Amino acid sequence: MNPNYYKHFENVIEENTITYDPTSFYFDTTYVSSEIQGSIQSDDLEEEIQQCQISLDSIIQKDPVDTVIRLIEDFYAEKLLYNKVTYSVVEQCLTEYRKNEKSYEPKEPELFIEISKSIGHTTYDTTYYKNNGKCNWNETTTNSLELIVGKYEGFTNKLKSNRGNIKTGFWEYVCFMLSMHGHNNYTPPQCAVKYKNHRSKSK
């Protein structure tokens, strides 16, 4: 595989969430609640990025796959009002994702787009999620959001028309990645609204 493939994005994972052993490719993973993650957020985005940079694909391509499945399953369990994303759902979508990887270089949001479609979330709807009111964003969190979304211009160009029913899964992916940065107090619609408003102000 082209080594440049792993440069699609950088997944910043808090030390409390995943501990990485470069000699074994095994991960000791504990899901951290919103309250705990909120208390361990870094005030310095650059320092946070330098401390631990891991691609979600580097986890997907190596054992244990169970680690990836449970991370995603726990994410949906915390965010969805009526959760239909089970271990088997994630496992099936992940299996298809890995098959596709052999023939082309998939963009990471595609996995979450397939998960959302598999549970019938083909139409973007803010009522899917818990705690979807107003929320506070600081500079660090906003920068993290921009960093994540900015890597996928090919997807953001399609969001307005929702071509291919990608909007739900894309913002779920962004929200998941934001939680891997240690910012777990947000929902996918909150991420979408914040990004839209932030981009409007920056023009």
Backbone as CSV, one residue per row, in Angstrom:
resi,resn,N_x,N_y,N_z,CA_x,CA_y,CA_z,C_x,C_y,C_z
1,MET,0.848,-1.206,0.000,0.000,0.000,0.000,0.874,1.243,0.000
2,ASN,0.441,2.218,-0.704,1.155,3.495,-0.759,1.234,4.093,0.637
3,PRO,2.451,4.342,1.142,2.572,4.897,2.506,1.900,6.235,2.674
4,ASN,1.688,6.954,1.574,1.009,8.253,1.668,-0.451,8.101,2.042
5,TYR,-0.966,6.867,1.949,-2.380,6.650,2.296,-2.681,7.057,3.733
6,TYR,-1.694,6.800,4.612,-1.934,7.082,6.020,-1.910,8.563,6.343
7,LYS,-1.641,9.396,5.332,-1.621,10.836,5.549,-2.977,11.462,5.308
8,HIS,-4.027,10.647,5.080,-5.363,11.200,4.831,-5.815,12.067,6.007
9,PHE,-5.484,11.653,7.217,-5.818,12.483,8.366,-5.014,12.035,9.566
10,GLU,-5.009,12.839,10.610,-4.311,12.504,11.843,-5.343,12.440,12.953
11,ASN,-5.409,11.287,13.600,-6.387,11.114,14.673,-5.697,11.338,16.005
12,VAL,-6.054,12.415,16.676,-5.440,12.739,17.951,-6.219,12.052,19.051
13,ILE,-5.568,11.157,19.775,-6.260,10.357,20.779,-5.651,10.633,22.150
14,GLU,-6.507,10.975,23.101,-6.035,11.253,24.446,-5.367,10.008,25.040
15,GLU,-4.336,10.207,25.840,-3.621,9.106,26.454,-4.548,8.233,27.282
16,ASN,-5.555,8.864,27.918,-6.494,8.107,28.736,-7.405,7.228,27.904
17,THR,-7.510,7.510,26.609,-8.416,6.743,25.760,-7.719,5.553,25.130
18,ILE,-6.530,5.763,24.563,-5.822,4.669,23.910,-4.342,4.771,24.235
19,THR,-3.754,3.658,24.621,-2.325,3.590,24.837,-1.728,2.736,23.737
20,TYR,-0.746,3.256,23.036,-0.221,2.591,21.849,1.168,2.050,22.097
21,ASP,1.363,0.754,21.810,2.662,0.112,21.902,3.182,-0.113,20.491
22,PRO,4.156,0.649,20.008,4.589,0.558,18.610,5.226,-0.776,18.259
23,THR,5.614,-1.585,19.255,6.247,-2.866,18.970,5.244,-3.976,18.766
24,SER,4.005,-3.766,19.155,3.038,-4.866,19.083,1.778,-4.534,18.322
25,PHE,1.496,-3.231,18.124,0.272,-2.786,17.463,-0.968,-3.175,18.255
26,TYR,-0.848,-3.324,19.546,-2.006,-3.624,20.377,-2.361,-2.405,21.210
27,PHE,-3.645,-2.263,21.511,-4.145,-1.070,22.164,-4.877,-1.442,23.443
28,ASP,-4.577,-0.738,24.505,-5.318,-0.881,25.751,-6.314,0.257,25.791
29,THR,-7.588,-0.047,25.552,-8.582,0.993,25.308,-9.635,1.031,26.399
30,THR,-9.879,2.209,26.921,-10.953,2.424,27.875,-11.751,3.618,27.419
31,TYR,-13.062,3.438,27.237,-13.890,4.564,26.798,-14.035,5.543,27.952
32,VAL,-13.817,6.810,27.683,-13.826,7.841,28.711,-15.067,8.701,28.554
33,SER,-15.781,8.921,29.629,-17.029,9.678,29.579,-16.781,11.134,29.233
34,SER,-17.873,11.821,28.875,-17.779,13.236,28.499,-17.184,14.064,29.628
35,GLU,-17.617,13.784,30.852,-17.169,14.583,31.991,-15.668,14.446,32.206
36,ILE,-15.167,13.195,32.116,-13.743,12.970,32.336,-12.929,13.562,31.194
37,GLN,-13.394,13.340,29.954,-12.656,13.875,28.817,-12.599,15.388,28.866
38,GLY,-13.680,16.009,29.343,-13.702,17.462,29.423,-12.628,17.993,30.352
39,SER,-12.304,17.191,31.390,-11.337,17.645,32.379,-9.893,17.454,31.934
40,ILE,-9.689,16.652,30.861,-8.319,16.376,30.436,-7.994,17.005,29.082
41,GLN,-8.859,17.898,28.607,-8.611,18.553,27.326,-7.357,19.424,27.398
42,SER,-6.611,19.420,26.329,-5.417,20.256,26.255,-5.784,21.663,25.837
43,ASP,-5.093,22.659,26.421,-5.322,24.050,26.044,-4.488,24.435,24.829
44,ASP,-3.604,23.584,24.452,-2.708,23.890,23.340,-2.889,22.845,22.253
45,LEU,-3.564,23.219,21.147,-3.864,22.266,20.082,-2.595,21.687,19.467
46,GLU,-1.603,22.529,19.218,-0.387,22.043,18.578,0.322,21.027,19.462
47,GLU,0.372,21.316,20.758,1.006,20.381,21.682,0.242,19.065,21.712
48,GLU,-1.085,19.167,21.684,-1.937,17.983,21.694,-1.678,17.114,20.470
49,ILE,-1.539,17.754,19.307,-1.306,17.021,18.069,0.056,16.336,18.095
50,GLN,1.065,17.030,18.598,2.411,16.488,18.615,2.552,15.332,19.592
51,GLN,1.775,15.351,20.660,1.905,14.334,21.694,1.525,12.954,21.183
52,CYS,0.463,12.870,20.396,0.004,11.557,19.951,-0.740,11.678,18.642
53,GLN,-0.149,11.182,17.567,-0.779,11.236,16.254,-0.954,9.807,15.759
54,ILE,-2.219,9.408,15.595,-2.511,8.051,15.135,-3.631,8.112,14.128
55,SER,-3.500,7.398,13.025,-4.543,7.319,12.012,-5.543,6.256,12.403
56,LEU,-6.844,6.553,12.249,-7.855,5.535,12.508,-7.612,4.339,11.612
57,ASP,-7.160,4.565,10.389,-6.877,3.455,9.492,-5.747,2.584,10.010
58,SER,-4.770,3.147,10.677,-3.695,2.328,11.210,-4.229,1.380,12.268
59,ILE,-5.316,1.769,12.935,-5.975,0.871,13.877,-6.808,-0.149,13.117
60,ILE,-7.529,0.316,12.088,-8.388,-0.573,11.313,-7.582,-1.683,10.649
61,GLN,-6.408,-1.372,10.150,-5.625,-2.336,9.390,-4.914,-3.358,10.265
62,LYS,-4.880,-3.152,11.564,-4.135,-4.040,12.449,-5.029,-4.521,13.583
63,ASP,-4.651,-5.646,14.171,-5.389,-6.163,15.315,-5.163,-5.268,16.520
64,PRO,-6.072,-5.275,17.493,-7.341,-6.001,17.451,-8.455,-5.148,16.847
65,VAL,-9.173,-5.686,15.897,-10.305,-4.990,15.291,-11.369,-4.709,16.340
66,ASP,-11.439,-5.563,17.340,-12.415,-5.389,18.419,-12.299,-4.014,19.061
67,THR,-11.078,-3.502,19.155,-10.852,-2.174,19.730,-11.591,-1.097,18.947
68,VAL,-11.466,-1.150,17.630,-12.107,-0.161,16.767,-13.619,-0.263,16.868
69,ILE,-14.123,-1.488,16.812,-15.570,-1.703,16.852,-16.160,-1.152,18.138
70,ARG,-15.519,-1.433,19.252,-16.066,-0.987,20.541,-15.966,0.524,20.709
71,LEU,-14.925,1.132,20.195,-14.825,2.594,20.237,-15.993,3.235,19.498
72,ILE,-16.275,2.725,18.300,-17.363,3.279,17.491,-18.714,2.960,18.111
73,GLU,-18.881,1.731,18.598,-20.138,1.332,19.237,-20.433,2.208,20.453
74,ASP,-19.427,2.450,21.278,-19.607,3.284,22.469,-19.922,4.731,22.098
75,PHE,-19.310,5.216,21.032,-19.581,6.574,20.566,-21.056,6.735,20.215
76,TYR,-21.586,5.831,19.417,-22.991,5.923,19.018,-23.926,5.735,20.209
77,ALA,-23.562,4.874,21.139,-24.396,4.653,22.321,-24.543,5.928,23.135
78,GLU,-23.493,6.743,23.158,-23.544,7.990,23.920,-24.273,9.096,23.167
79,LYS,-24.218,9.080,21.840,-24.754,10.198,21.059,-26.192,10.014,20.587
80,LEU,-26.583,8.798,20.204,-27.897,8.594,19.598,-29.000,8.504,20.646
81,LEU,-30.127,9.133,20.359,-31.273,9.087,21.256,-31.853,7.683,21.302
82,TYR,-31.997,7.078,20.139,-32.449,5.686,20.044,-31.366,4.916,19.298
83,ASN,-30.490,4.301,20.049,-29.309,3.698,19.440,-29.618,2.364,18.768
84,LYS,-29.282,2.273,17.491,-29.423,1.026,16.739,-28.069,0.483,16.290
85,VAL,-27.021,1.181,16.658,-25.688,0.774,16.218,-25.121,-0.232,17.207
86,THR,-25.225,-1.498,16.851,-24.726,-2.579,17.688,-23.322,-2.986,17.253
87,TYR,-22.739,-3.851,18.036,-21.417,-4.386,17.702,-21.442,-5.032,16.325
88,SER,-22.478,-5.830,16.049,-22.561,-6.548,14.771,-22.730,-5.596,13.588
89,VAL,-23.458,-4.489,13.793,-23.628,-3.498,12.724,-22.282,-2.882,12.355
90,VAL,-21.533,-2.464,13.356,-20.218,-1.866,13.101,-19.281,-2.890,12.469
91,GLU,-19.327,-4.112,12.974,-18.453,-5.173,12.450,-18.722,-5.430,10.971
92,GLN,-19.998,-5.481,10.602,-20.359,-5.727,9.205,-19.889,-4.590,8.300
93,CYS,-20.135,-3.347,8.727,-19.710,-2.192,7.924,-18.193,-2.112,7.835
94,LEU,-17.522,-2.439,8.927,-16.063,-2.406,8.944,-15.487,-3.471,8.021
95,THR,-16.131,-4.635,7.979,-15.692,-5.711,7.089,-15.775,-5.271,5.633
96,GLU,-16.882,-4.625,5.264,-17.045,-4.132,3.899,-16.031,-3.035,3.588
97,TYR,-15.782,-2.179,4.565,-14.817,-1.089,4.397,-13.433,-1.651,4.093
98,ARG,-13.052,-2.690,4.811,-11.724,-3.276,4.637,-11.611,-3.993,3.296
99,LYS,-12.712,-4.571,2.827,-12.711,-5.191,1.497,-12.487,-4.132,0.426
100,ASN,-13.198,-3.015,0.555,-13.079,-1.934,-0.425,-11.671,-1.357,-0.449
101,GLU,-11.016,-1.367,0.701,-9.689,-0.785,0.806,-8.701,-1.481,-0.127
102,LYS,-8.974,-2.745,-0.490,-8.050,-3.490,-1.339,-8.046,-2.969,-2.775
103,SER,-9.131,-2.349,-3.175,-9.244,-1.920,-4.561,-9.051,-0.416,-4.760
104,TYR,-9.193,0.356,-3.699,-8.998,1.800,-3.809,-8.757,2.378,-2.428
105,GLU,-8.421,3.644,-2.376,-8.140,4.286,-1.100,-9.392,4.990,-0.590
106,PRO,-10.121,4.383,0.316,-11.362,4.997,0.798,-11.082,6.172,1.714
107,LYS,-11.988,7.124,1.730,-11.909,8.209,2.694,-12.559,7.729,3.984
108,GLU,-11.959,8.076,5.099,-12.406,7.537,6.368,-13.869,7.813,6.700
109,PRO,-14.458,8.962,6.309,-15.879,9.176,6.614,-16.800,8.132,5.994
110,GLU,-16.339,7.430,4.958,-17.194,6.455,4.290,-17.661,5.361,5.240
111,LEU,-16.829,4.985,6.188,-17.223,3.962,7.155,-18.433,4.422,7.951
112,PHE,-18.417,5.663,8.419,-19.522,6.190,9.216,-20.753,6.452,8.353
113,ILE,-20.548,6.818,7.107,-21.676,6.998,6.187,-22.402,5.676,5.994
114,GLU,-21.648,4.591,5.862,-22.267,3.273,5.702,-22.967,2.827,6.976
115,ILE,-22.401,3.142,8.125,-23.044,2.793,9.393,-24.381,3.508,9.519
116,SER,-24.414,4.799,9.217,-25.660,5.564,9.341,-26.712,5.061,8.362
117,LYS,-26.297,4.705,7.158,-27.243,4.163,6.175,-27.776,2.808,6.624
118,SER,-26.922,2.003,7.244,-27.317,0.648,7.625,-28.406,0.630,8.689
119,ILE,-28.523,1.716,9.463,-29.579,1.774,10.483,-30.733,2.669,10.038
120,GLY,-30.751,3.021,8.758,-31.871,3.771,8.203,-31.781,5.271,8.312
121,HIS,-30.641,5.802,8.710,-30.468,7.252,8.839,-29.954,7.832,7.524
122,THR,-30.772,7.752,6.504,-30.370,8.240,5.184,-30.742,9.703,4.972
123,THR,-31.639,10.223,5.806,-32.039,11.628,5.743,-31.496,12.350,6.965
124,TYR,-30.859,13.488,6.746,-30.266,14.229,7.860,-31.356,14.741,8.788
125,ASP,-31.272,14.396,10.065,-32.305,14.758,11.032,-31.655,14.985,12.393
126,THR,-31.811,16.184,12.926,-31.179,16.518,14.208,-31.813,15.783,15.382
127,THR,-33.014,15.224,15.191,-33.696,14.546,16.302,-33.133,13.158,16.581
128,TYR,-32.161,12.726,15.812,-31.536,11.430,16.069,-30.732,11.429,17.370
129,TYR,-30.342,12.621,17.829,-29.291,12.695,18.838,-29.765,13.251,20.184
130,LYS,-29.029,12.890,21.232,-29.267,13.413,22.572,-28.640,14.807,22.698
131,ASN,-29.156,15.575,23.666,-28.509,16.839,24.059,-28.125,17.700,22.861
132,ASN,-29.123,18.035,22.060,-28.828,18.727,20.810,-29.128,20.226,20.863
133,GLY,-29.031,20.818,22.046,-29.270,22.250,22.165,-28.012,23.051,21.917
134,LYS,-28.014,24.290,22.410,-26.844,25.142,22.239,-25.692,24.623,23.088
135,CYS,-24.494,24.885,22.636,-23.316,24.441,23.382,-22.211,25.480,23.248
136,ASN,-21.224,25.380,24.116,-20.115,26.330,24.119,-18.912,25.757,23.377
137,TRP,-18.290,26.603,22.565,-17.092,26.215,21.830,-15.956,27.166,22.209
138,ASN,-14.811,26.608,22.580,-13.648,27.456,22.813,-12.722,27.397,21.596
139,GLU,-11.659,28.130,21.638,-10.770,28.222,20.479,-10.135,26.880,20.139
140,THR,-9.739,26.135,21.167,-9.099,24.844,20.937,-10.034,23.875,20.238
141,THR,-11.283,23.811,20.718,-12.253,22.898,20.126,-12.589,23.310,18.700
142,THR,-12.746,24.600,18.476,-13.036,25.101,17.131,-11.900,24.782,16.172
143,ASN,-10.668,24.935,16.624,-9.515,24.608,15.786,-9.474,23.122,15.446
144,SER,-9.812,22.294,16.426,-9.854,20.849,16.189,-10.906,20.510,15.144
145,LEU,-12.067,21.153,15.248,-13.142,20.932,14.283,-12.692,21.316,12.877
146,GLU,-12.057,22.479,12.762,-11.570,22.939,11.463,-10.519,21.985,10.899
147,LEU,-9.669,21.480,11.761,-8.609,20.566,11.347,-9.192,19.290,10.758
148,ILE,-10.215,18.770,11.408,-10.840,17.521,10.963,-11.597,17.717,9.657
149,VAL,-12.493,18.708,9.632,-13.346,18.915,8.455,-12.516,19.352,7.254
150,GLY,-11.476,20.141,7.507,-10.678,20.685,6.420,-9.986,19.654,5.557
151,LYS,-9.860,18.433,6.048,-9.187,17.386,5.289,-10.090,16.728,4.256
152,TYR,-11.377,17.095,4.269,-12.320,16.376,3.414,-13.143,17.324,2.549
153,GLU,-12.460,18.108,1.747,-13.135,19.069,0.875,-14.070,18.365,-0.107
154,GLY,-13.671,17.161,-0.536,-14.506,16.407,-1.455,-15.863,16.068,-0.878
155,PHE,-15.927,15.914,0.438,-17.198,15.642,1.105,-17.954,16.927,1.401
156,THR,-17.247,17.935,1.883,-17.928,19.176,2.268,-18.588,19.841,1.068
157,ASN,-18.036,19.643,-0.117,-18.650,20.214,-1.317,-19.995,19.576,-1.643
158,LYS,-20.236,18.384,-1.109,-21.481,17.666,-1.392,-22.520,17.808,-0.281
159,LEU,-22.147,18.427,0.827,-23.028,18.446,1.991,-24.313,19.228,1.759
160,LYS,-24.233,20.326,1.033,-25.411,21.171,0.842,-26.525,20.423,0.129
161,SER,-26.169,19.665,-0.893,-27.179,18.901,-1.637,-27.389,17.512,-1.047
162,ASN,-26.486,17.104,-0.145,-26.532,15.773,0.471,-26.525,14.677,-0.592
163,ARG,-25.749,14.883,-1.621,-25.646,13.872,-2.672,-25.084,12.573,-2.105
164,GLY,-25.776,11.475,-2.390,-25.351,10.185,-1.878,-25.719,9.963,-0.425
165,ASN,-26.568,10.825,0.119,-26.989,10.712,1.525,-25.788,10.598,2.470
166,ILE,-24.861,11.529,2.326,-23.624,11.459,3.102,-23.635,12.345,4.340
167,LYS,-24.593,13.253,4.444,-24.536,14.297,5.465,-24.547,13.732,6.883
168,THR,-25.448,12.788,7.151,-25.550,12.230,8.499,-24.260,11.545,8.908
169,GLY,-23.797,10.615,8.076,-22.587,9.870,8.405,-21.348,10.735,8.471
170,PHE,-21.271,11.750,7.607,-20.091,12.611,7.614,-19.969,13.352,8.938
171,TRP,-21.070,13.955,9.407,-20.985,14.714,10.651,-20.857,13.801,11.865
172,GLU,-21.325,12.565,11.758,-21.073,11.596,12.828,-19.591,11.254,12.880
173,TYR,-18.983,11.122,11.717,-17.540,10.881,11.670,-16.771,12.050,12.288
174,VAL,-17.142,13.270,11.916,-16.471,14.458,12.451,-16.612,14.508,13.969
175,CYS,-17.806,14.224,14.454,-18.060,14.240,15.896,-17.242,13.161,16.602
176,PHE,-17.152,11.986,15.987,-16.339,10.904,16.549,-14.878,11.321,16.640
177,MET,-14.365,11.900,15.555,-12.976,12.329,15.558,-12.735,13.435,16.581
178,LEU,-13.713,14.314,16.738,-13.588,15.372,17.738,-13.504,14.757,19.132
179,SER,-14.282,13.703,19.366,-14.227,13.024,20.665,-12.869,12.365,20.870
180,MET,-12.232,11.912,19.791,-10.896,11.342,19.891,-9.847,12.408,20.191
181,HIS,-10.185,13.666,19.917,-9.333,14.786,20.321,-9.539,15.118,21.796
182,GLY,-10.507,14.469,22.429,-10.806,14.750,23.823,-11.972,15.685,24.017
183,HIS,-12.665,16.054,22.943,-13.802,16.975,23.019,-15.085,16.177,22.774
184,ASN,-15.654,15.642,23.836,-16.743,14.676,23.681,-18.110,15.232,24.048
185,ASN,-18.216,16.532,24.266,-19.481,17.107,24.738,-20.353,17.646,23.611
186,TYR,-20.161,17.154,22.402,-20.873,17.700,21.247,-21.581,16.598,20.472
187,THR,-22.614,17.005,19.716,-23.333,16.074,18.852,-23.007,16.401,17.396
188,PRO,-23.280,15.473,16.473,-23.023,15.762,15.056,-23.699,17.037,14.545
189,PRO,-24.988,17.294,14.852,-25.597,18.547,14.382,-24.925,19.790,14.957
190,GLN,-24.473,19.725,16.212,-23.774,20.860,16.805,-22.470,21.131,16.060
191,CYS,-21.792,20.074,15.650,-20.566,20.235,14.858,-20.878,20.874,13.512
192,ALA,-21.969,20.430,12.891,-22.360,20.963,11.581,-22.690,22.447,11.664
193,VAL,-23.460,22.830,12.677,-23.859,24.229,12.847,-22.642,25.102,13.141
194,LYS,-21.779,24.621,14.025,-20.595,25.399,14.377,-19.700,25.606,13.167
195,TYR,-19.486,24.563,12.397,-18.618,24.687,11.222,-19.204,25.669,10.215
196,LYS,-20.508,25.568,9.980,-21.168,26.466,9.033,-21.053,27.917,9.492
197,ASN,-21.316,28.172,10.771,-21.241,29.536,11.297,-19.816,30.074,11.277
198,HIS,-18.874,29.213,11.628,-17.479,29.639,11.674,-16.973,29.990,10.279
199,ARG,-17.355,29.183,9.289,-16.934,29.456,7.921,-17.565,30.739,7.386
200,SER,-18.814,30.985,7.782,-19.502,32.203,7.332,-18.819,33.448,7.879
201,LYS,-18.385,33.384,9.146,-17.729,34.529,9.767,-16.336,34.774,9.196
202,SER,-15.693,33.708,8.746,-14.322,33.841,8.255,-14.243,34.328,6.817
203,LYS,-15.391,34.368,6.122,-15.403,34.823,4.727,-15.336,36.349,4.648
